[in-house]
Amino acid sequence: MTDDAQRLAKQLAARLGCSRRDAELFIAGGWVSVDGLVVEEPQARVRPEQAINLDPHARAEPLPPATLVWHKPAGVSVPQSEFLPDALARAWFQADRRHTGDASGRRLLRALLNRLVPVSRLHDEASGLMVFTQNPGVARRVTDRQSPLEQEWLADVTDAPTEADAREAVLRSIGKPLYFEGRELPRLKASWQSDRRLRLAFKHDMPAEPGHRTARAGLAAALHRQRIGRIGLDGMAPGQWRCLGPAERF
């Protein structure tokens, strides 16, 4: 008995009378179901008797590159690899962790999670806004030294000083010049937001800087990135994520 299963893209093209390329775009776009289940892999094997259906709203066009923002929990490690491993992408960006404020209109497809580049990585112990993108232009924008974006951080300080003079001394220490690779980094703005919380703002991509500055001031602090440019966490809880919409810009 021979196996008469064929690639889904080949069967779909034959049934629709379309090109193999269009069939592959329909499938990768999540528009095709086999026996009632969506199949996103053009190479999936199907038998002639299986029911193949195309969504009436299907479009044979490549999906635009995606940019995802994520509220990284403290203690989670982001691998030092060019692309986020597929297993981690599937684990972190699940449907039940998607922020209810996501108005991007993007469906959660495998293609949405492929070849995501981690941008401006946070250290393991830090929490807050992380960016993952398929768009090289977004990666360049976030890390551009010529047109730097402001980053806003919060530092929750253990054993913060209570005397006014000591609190002012902390701000002066944090605000002193800091050098990296022989050049002075742009000045940082620091202010006390509460008895134990500092707000730090600076215009360049240096996620390690808040830790250096608070340690230099003799502080032990839990660090949290709240915003990059115009994009913030917008109420996302730790572990939640969302896609940027087509009109959103850093």
N, C-alpha and C positions, 0 to 999 in steps of 0.2 A: 504493500500500500504506500503510495507516494504522498509526500506532504505538498499540498497545493496552496499553502499559505504564501502570500506575497506581501511586499512592502505596502504599507498603508498609502503612501504617496502615489505609488503606481496604480493601485486600485482606485483611489479617488480620482486621479486624472482620467482614467479610462471611463469611469462612470459619469463624470461631469463633462467630459470632452474638453478639459482645460489642459494647460501645460503642466509638466511635472513641477516646475518652479512655483506656479500659482498654487498647486496642491500642497506643496511644502509650506508655503506661507499661510494657507488656511489652517493647516494642522498646528504649526508653531504658534499661531495666534489664538489657539484654544477654541476654534470654531467647529471642530469636527468631533463627533462622538461615534463610538463603535459599540453596538448593543446597549446604547443608552449611557455609556460612560465616556467622558471627554478624554481623548488621547492627544498628547502634545508632541509625540515623537514620530516624525515622518518615516523612520525606519521600522516602526512597530509592524509585526507580522499579523495579517488578518486573513481569514479564509473567505472564499467567495460567497458562502451562505450567510456570513455575518452582516448585520444591518449597519450601514455607514450613513450618517446623516450630517448635513452641513447646516449650520445655524443660518437662518434667513438674513441676519444682519452681518454676515461674514464679509470681510474685506481682504483681498489678496494683496496685502502691503506689509512691508517690514514694520515691526514694532519700534517706536522711537526709543532711544536710550533712556534708561531710568536712573533717577537719583533717589536714594532712600536716606532718611534720617532716623536715627535710633537713639533711644535713651539707654546708654550703656550703664549697666549696674556696676558698682564698685566691686573689685575683685575678679572681674571677667577679663580674660586675656584675648587681645586681638592679634592673630598671627602676623608675623613679619614676612608675609608673602605678597606677591604682586596682586593676586586676586584672592578674595575671600573664598576659602574652600567650600565646595558645594554642600557638604554635610552641615557645616556651620550656618550657611545661608538658610538652609531648610529648617534648621533648629531655631534660629533667632527670629526669622521673619515668617511666622505662622499666622494663619488667619485670625486666631483668637487673641493674638497680641497686637493686632493692627489697631491703631488709634482711631477712635470714633470720629475724630475731626479730619480724617483723611478725605479731602474733596478732589483728589487727583483724577478720579474716574478710572484708574488703572486696575485691571484685574490681576489677581495673584496667580500668575502663570510661571512655569519653570523659566521661561525666557526672561522674566523680570529679575530673577536671581542669578543669572549666568554672568560670569566674569565681572563681578562687582569689585571695584578698586576701593580699598579703605583709604580715606583721605584724612590727613591730620590726626593720626592715631593718638588715642589716649593711653597713658600708662595703666597698668593693671589695677592699681589702687584708686585711680581717679574714676569719677562717674560723669554722666552728662552726655551732651550732644556729640554724636559720631555721624560721619557722612560716608556713604558708600555710593559709588556712581559707575555707570557704564559710559559716561560722557567725558571724554578727555578735556573738553572745554571747561566743565565744572571743576574737575581736579585742578586745572591750571588756575582758575579763578580763586579758589580757596587758598592756594599756596603761593600766589603771585607776590613777589617782593616789590615789584614796581608799583602796584596798586593794592596795597595791603588792606585786608578786611579787619574790622575791629572784632576781637573776641572778648566776650564777657564771662568772667569766672566768679564763683563764690567759694570762699574758704571758711569752713566752719572750724573755729580754733578751739583747741583744748587748753584749759587754764589761761584764757585770755586775760591780759592785765585789766585792772579795774580803775586805776588812777589815770586821770586825764593826761598828765605828762607822759606816763608810760605808753598810753595809747597813741599819742602824737609821735612818740619816738619810734613806734612800730611803723607808722605810715612813712616817716622819713627814711627809715632803713629800707623798707620795701621800694621806695621811690628812687633810691640811689641808682646811678648808672650800672648797667649790667652788660658785659662784653661776651661776644660769641665769635669764635674764629677771627679774633683781632678787630672786630668792629663793634661799636656801641649799638645796642638794640634800642629801638624807639622807646621813648619814655612811657612808663606805665602809670595809670591813674588808680589810686587806692583810696578807699573810704570805708569807715565802719558803718555797716547797715544795722547792726544790733550789738548787744553786749559781746556776742561771740562770733559774729559773722562779718567777714570782710568782702567787699566787692572789688574786683580787679578788672581793669579794662586796658587792652593794648592792641596796637595795629600791626600785627605780623603773625605768621604761623609758627609758633614755638610752644607746643603743648607742655613742654617740660618747664617752662619759665615760672609759672606760679609756684611750683614746688621749690625751685631754687630760691625764689625771693622770700617765701615764707620761712624756709629753713634758715636763710641768712639772717632773718629778723628774730631767730630763736623761737619760732612758733611750730607747734605740731598741729597740722590742719588736715581736714578731709576736703579734697578739692573736687570741684564740680563745674564743668563747662556748661553755661546756660545759653550761649548764643554765638553764632558766627555770622558777621554781617547782618543781613535782615532776617535770617532764619534762626528761630529759637525752638525751644522744646514745646512751647504752646500747650502746657498741661499734660504732656505725655508722662506716664508713670514709668519707673525703671523697667526695662525690658520691652516697652512698647515701641512701635515704629510707624512710619507713614511714608508715602511717596510724595515727592514734590509735584505740584501741578505744573502745567505747561507755562503758566504766566509767572511762577515764583522764581525769584532771582536772589542770589546771595548779595 
